[in-house]
Structures are given as C-alpha cells and as structure tokens.
Amino acid sequence: MSMSPFTKAGWIGLVSTMALISGAAVQSAAAVEALAQGTPFADGTVEAGATKAGTCSACHGPNGNSTNVLWPKIAGQNAVYIAEQLQLFKAGVRVNPDMLKIVNSLSDKDLDSVAVFFQAQTPVGGEAEASVWQAGENLYRFGDPSREIPACTACHGPVGRGNTVSDYPALRAQFAEYVAKQLTNFASGARYSGAKPGAPTSRNGEMMATIAKRLNSTDIKEVAAYIQGMR
C-alpha cells in the first residue's frame, strides 16, 4: 500500500497528538495509584481465575470469546486493562448495573485472577467487512495527521495486541459493533459517565476521549471493521 508524503501541517498535527499521548502517560501514574490495585499478576493466577470465570461466561463465553456483539470478547485481553476496568465498574465510574452486580460479588483478588485468566485465553476473530476494511487499515496504521489523529498502532500495536505495561487494551478480533459503540461513547462522554472527583480514573481514558472526538462516523465504521478482522 503506498501512502502520499505528509504535509508540513500534517507532521505538526502528528507531533501535537503524540505530545498528547506523552502527557497522558505521565498522568497515568496518578491514576494507577488512585486505583490502588497494583498489577493483577501480584495476587491473581490463571488457576484461581478459572474457578471464578463461570460468573463471566454467560455473556463473554467460557473462554472469553463472546458470540453476542453487545458483549465484548475478552479472550487475550490485557490483564492490567481488564483489572482496571473491573475496578471502574465497581466504583461506578463505568455505569452498567449487570457488571456492577457481578464485580460486587467478587473480591479484588478474584477480579485480579479473572483478569489473568482471560489474558491467557486465545481470541477468535470474525471477518472484516470487505467494502470498508482497507480504509480502516489506513487509519489504524497511519492515522490522519491533518486532523491530529494518531495511528492506532502507536498504542494498540501493529496487530492489535495492546501493551500491558502502558495499559493499552488489545483490540484484535473485537466485534466491529462493540468497537464502534465504545469509540462513540468515548467521544460523547458516556464511556465513563459515572466519573466524579475523588473516584478512580482510567489511565488512558482522557486521551481516548480526545482522539475519538476527532473521528467522524465513517472513520469509526471503517477502523472498527478493520479491527474485527485482525489476528
């Protein structure tokens, strides 16, 4: 695939956006401290998680490969990210009555073990929509510097495996419908609508909200389609 050279304005936009990412990374330490959970690998194990994962299987499948586009696939997901999101559900920052009921039935150690268990599973993907995935690949791999949209690969990796250390989630094989919904929710503020002063925060949520607001509906549909077909 050939790409036209970036314009000067495009490079300026890219530099500005990468500065945004860098700033978010600096702020992430405070968010980790606020969560007060540390790493799930400290006390979570795959074996212990396997005994608790049944609570999750009704929606996400026994090995994290959901078959319903309304519920995300969590097989192979970054355990640090899963643990963070479970704590955000527990704190009411992410508002979902069903998830709140589940996380409140489990201890923090249980949640860590569930996170470690699902990271150890293998995601099973679907097929990308043929008419739009190539445009989605372009945005995922190269971004759009003219609109200060960074390449998704910068954080989520070239094949969507994410980054455990920086708490960037894996995206590969995720339902296009779910990805599109979450990007829309980031842009509107619905993703973390229960956030309030003193509550735990997402390490990278503010950065994603900023980027999502720069995407139009076509961008979202295309990049979501590409992500669904990633392996």
C-alpha positions in Angstrom: 0.0 0.0 0.0 1.5 3.3 -1.0 1.0 6.5 1.0 1.4 10.1 -0.1 4.0 12.1 1.9 2.7 14.0 4.9 2.4 17.8 4.5 4.2 20.1 6.9 0.9 20.8 8.6 0.3 17.1 8.9 3.6 16.5 10.6 2.8 19.4 13.0 -0.5 17.8 13.8 1.1 14.4 14.4 3.7 15.9 16.7 0.9 17.7 18.7 -1.0 14.5 19.0 2.0 12.5 20.2 2.6 15.2 22.8 -0.9 14.5 24.0 -0.1 10.8 24.3 3.1 11.5 26.2 1.2 13.8 28.6 -1.4 11.1 29.3 1.4 8.6 30.0 2.9 11.0 32.6 -0.5 11.4 34.3 -1.2 7.7 34.3 0.9 7.1 37.4 -1.6 9.0 39.5 -4.4 7.0 38.0 -2.7 3.8 38.9 -2.2 5.0 42.5 -5.9 6.0 42.7 -7.0 2.6 41.6 -4.8 1.1 44.5 -4.8 -2.2 42.8 -1.2 -2.6 41.5 -0.7 -5.3 39.0 -3.2 -8.2 38.8 -0.3 -10.6 38.4 0.7 -9.8 42.1 -2.0 -12.0 43.5 -4.0 -13.3 40.6 -3.5 -16.6 38.9 -4.9 -18.4 35.9 -5.9 -21.4 38.1 -7.8 -19.2 40.5 -9.4 -17.2 37.7 -10.6 -20.4 36.0 -12.8 -21.2 39.1 -14.3 -17.7 39.0 -14.7 -17.2 35.3 -18.0 -19.0 35.2 -19.6 -15.8 36.5 -18.5 -14.1 33.3 -19.3 -16.9 30.9 -23.0 -16.2 30.4 -22.1 -13.1 28.5 -18.5 -13.4 27.5 -18.3 -17.1 26.8 -16.5 -19.8 28.8 -13.1 -18.8 27.4 -13.8 -15.1 26.8 -15.0 -15.4 23.2 -18.4 -13.8 23.3 -20.8 -14.7 20.5 -23.0 -11.6 21.0 -21.9 -8.3 19.5 -23.3 -6.4 22.5 -20.8 -8.1 24.9 -17.1 -7.8 24.1 -14.6 -10.6 23.5 -12.2 -10.6 26.4 -10.1 -13.6 25.5 -6.4 -12.5 25.2 -7.2 -9.1 26.7 -4.5 -7.3 28.6 -5.0 -8.4 32.3 -3.9 -5.0 33.6 -6.6 -3.4 31.5 -9.3 -5.9 32.5 -8.5 -5.4 36.2 -8.6 -1.6 35.8 -12.0 -1.7 34.0 -13.5 -4.1 36.6 -12.5 -1.7 39.3 -14.0 1.2 37.4 -17.3 -0.8 37.1 -17.1 -1.5 40.9 -16.6 2.2 41.6 -19.5 3.2 39.4 -17.3 5.1 37.0 -18.4 2.8 34.2 -22.1 2.6 34.6 -23.5 -0.9 34.0 -25.9 -2.5 36.5 -25.2 -6.0 35.4 -21.5 -5.6 35.6 -21.8 -3.9 39.0 -23.7 -6.8 40.4 -21.0 -9.2 39.2 -18.0 -7.3 40.4 -19.5 -6.7 43.8 -19.9 -10.5 44.2 -16.1 -11.0 43.8 -13.2 -9.9 45.9 -10.4 -7.8 44.5 -8.2 -10.9 44.4 -10.9 -12.7 42.5 -11.1 -9.9 40.0 -7.3 -10.0 39.5 -7.4 -13.7 38.9 -10.2 -13.4 36.4 -8.2 -10.8 34.6 -5.1 -13.0 34.5 -7.2 -16.0 33.4 -8.8 -14.2 30.4 -5.4 -12.8 29.2 -4.3 -16.4 28.9 -7.1 -17.3 26.5 -6.9 -17.1 22.7 -9.2 -14.7 20.9 -11.2 -16.0 18.0 -11.9 -13.3 15.3 -14.5 -12.6 12.7 -14.2 -11.4 9.2 -13.7 -7.7 8.3 -16.4 -6.1 6.2 -14.8 -6.2 2.7 -16.1 -2.8 1.5 -14.5 -0.7 4.3 -11.7 -2.5 6.0 -8.9 -1.2 3.7 -9.8 2.4 4.6 -9.9 1.3 8.3 -6.4 -0.3 7.9 -5.1 3.0 6.6 -6.4 4.9 9.6 -5.3 2.3 12.1 -1.8 2.1 10.7 -1.1 5.7 9.7 -3.7 7.9 11.4 -4.6 11.2 9.9 -2.0 13.9 10.9 -4.1 16.6 9.2 -6.8 16.1 11.8 -4.4 15.3 14.6 -5.5 11.6 14.7 -2.6 9.4 15.7 -2.1 5.9 14.3 -3.9 3.3 16.5 -0.8 1.1 16.1 1.1 3.6 18.3 -0.7 2.4 21.4 -2.5 -0.8 20.5 0.3 -2.4 18.4 0.6 -3.3 14.7 -1.7 -6.4 15.1 -3.8 -5.1 17.9 -2.3 -7.0 20.9 -2.2 -3.9 23.1 0.5 -3.0 25.6 0.3 -4.5 29.1 2.8 -2.1 30.7 1.1 1.0 29.5 -2.4 -0.4 30.0 -3.4 -0.2 26.3 -6.0 -2.8 25.6 -5.8 -5.5 22.9 -8.2 -4.8 20.0 -7.7 -7.7 17.6 -10.8 -9.8 16.7 -13.1 -7.5 18.7 -16.6 -7.1 17.3 -16.9 -4.1 15.0 -20.2 -3.1 16.5 -18.7 -3.1 20.0 -15.6 -1.1 18.9 -17.8 1.5 17.2 -20.0 1.8 20.2 -17.1 2.4 22.6 -15.5 5.0 20.3 -18.8 6.8 20.1 -19.2 6.6 23.9 -15.7 8.0 24.4 -16.5 10.9 22.1 -19.8 11.6 23.9 -18.5 11.1 27.4 -20.8 8.1 28.0 -18.0 5.7 28.5 -17.1 6.9 32.0 -20.3 8.8 32.8 -20.0 7.9 36.5 -16.7 9.7 37.0 -16.6 12.2 39.8 -14.0 14.0 41.9 -12.1 11.5 44.1 -13.1 8.5 42.1 -10.6 6.2 40.4 -9.9 7.1 36.8 -8.9 5.3 33.6 -5.2 5.6 32.9 -5.8 6.4 29.2 -9.5 7.3 29.1 -9.0 11.1 28.7 -6.6 10.5 25.8 -9.0 8.2 24.0 -11.9 10.6 24.5 -9.8 13.4 22.9 -8.9 11.2 19.9 -12.4 9.8 19.5 -13.9 13.3 19.2 -11.8 13.8 16.1 -13.3 10.8 14.4 -16.4 11.0 12.2 -18.9 8.2 11.8 -17.2 6.9 8.7 -13.9 6.8 10.4 -15.4 4.8 13.2 -17.1 2.3 11.0 -14.0 1.7 8.9 -11.5 1.3 11.7 -13.9 -0.9 13.6 -14.3 -3.2 10.6 -10.6 -3.5 10.2 -10.1 -4.3 13.9 -12.7 -7.1 13.7 -10.6 -8.9 11.1 -7.2 -8.5 12.9 -5.5 -11.6 14.1 
